Amino acid sequence: MTSDKLRWGLIGASDIAASRMIPAIRARGDDLVGVVSTDGERAQRYAADHGLGLGTTELAALLDRKDVDAVYISSTNEKHHSQAMAALASGKHVLCEKPLALTTDDANQIVAAADSAGLVLGVNHHLPGAGTHRMVQRLVRDGAIGTPLAARVAHAGLLPERLRGWRLDAAPGGGVILDITCHDASAVNAILNLRPLSVIAAAASQGPWGSTTYDAAMTVIRYDDGVLAQTHDAFTVGFAKTSLEVHGTNGSIIATDVMTQDPVGEVRLVDASGTRDVPVTDRRGLYQIILDAFGTAVAGEGRPTVTGTEGALALAVALAAQESATFGRAVDVGKAPVHPASLRPSTI
């Protein structure tokens, strides 16, 4: 293609595709060709509801089409690896929902396949590209708070009823850590621009829904240079706003209501001169930002907001948190178990 406008295929008839990505794709002027789902009736109904020309259970029926340039994968987490590998083998650019895979080996295999094929691979972590988060990144890298010392994330909310399915099961990819802590890692990694080294975590099942996996977790992540990050993630908290703080030797950044899917929230800088609001001028939709960056990357300019390598690193942090919460010990990033489905809530 000579243009950055894309023709998309959807892999997964998901809620996020319907509520966020399909509107963003169309707002950008891109085309939508069809959708694949393992449920044939759902695929047909989803295609009809969203004006798609194809609704099928056959992945090859979408990937073999020459009028599909890129795929957006939002199937359940255990399918991401095989579907991304098939899409790349078919010559399609890939934007994949997080987590990129369920093991670091599988995530790295996807990254290597994209690099080998010369195709664009992005991971749909929505936070690092947000205008608020990019402002925090800029303040940190410009030295506004001196040398970073710590970060703190509050990312606890109440899981909407329509999403209380596989996320609450001990199925592969279920639980709050791979759903939300993974997002925190992508955000904090981008802000600190340091290597995460180890994680210690505690987690619990708190909700009234009889979850068979963790629906609440707290972590401490240790980064290079002795920097620490703390996160609180939950499906169970109904009355709190999200927040992000970064503290340094010369000041602090306090960002409120910024761990969301919408272009909202405020950024404040606190230092020896007092507290002041930092203007955030980019209030585009977060998924619009992701698609714009992905499209220009396909056209040969720039890069996705979160690359495959960055998505794999966020996954490694989440897997380490999962192991730590389960076995009650600190875990080095990148040395998590082979498959998180083997992990269950700890009795420690």
Buried (B, 14 or more C-beta within 10 A) or exposed (E): EEEBBBBBBBBBBBEBBBEBBBBBBBEBEBBBBBBBBEEEEBBBBBBEEBEBEBBBBEBEBBBEBEEBBBBBBBBBBBBBBBBBBBBBEBEBBBBBBBBBBBBBEBBBBBBEBBEEBEBBBBBBBBBBBBBBBBBBBEBBEEEBBEEBBBBBBBBBBEBEEEEBEBBBBBBBBBBBBBBBBBBBBBBBBBBBEBEBBBBBBBBBBBBEBEBBBBBBBBBBBBBEEEBBBBBBBBBBBEEEBBBBBBBBEEBBBBBBBBBBBEBBBBBBBBBEEEEEEBEBEEEBBBBBBBBBBBBBBBBEEBEBBBBBBBBBBBBBBBBBBBBBBBEEEBBBBBEBBEEBBEBEBBEE
